């Protein structure tokens, strides 16, 4: 019985370590359009998923820095997540209807107003 328990524990450990080796933390930085603190909160909230370990958007540079588990998620999918909530990226443009619903201060295509 002890052998069986030890074997079971060993197989779980091997499975876990294999998964841990396959998922590595990668870092990326890409442009996400926005104007203000509300934009920052919205963009960073869109990145709050289990595969993203860190996400910070800089209002002055319009750059989003992310640390994420690779290959569980890709930069392309992160750019798409930002566009879904109304913020253009280098690769994806936000849907016009979603963009139009942003607060006036967040309408980066129309002006550069900030709070």
Secondary structure, DSSP 8 states (H G I E B T S, - for coil): -HHHHHHHHHHHHHHHHHHHHH-EEEEEEEEB---SHHHHHHHHHHT-STTEEEEEEETTTTEEEEEEEETTS-HHHHHHHHHHTT--BSS----HHHHHTS-GGG-TTT-----
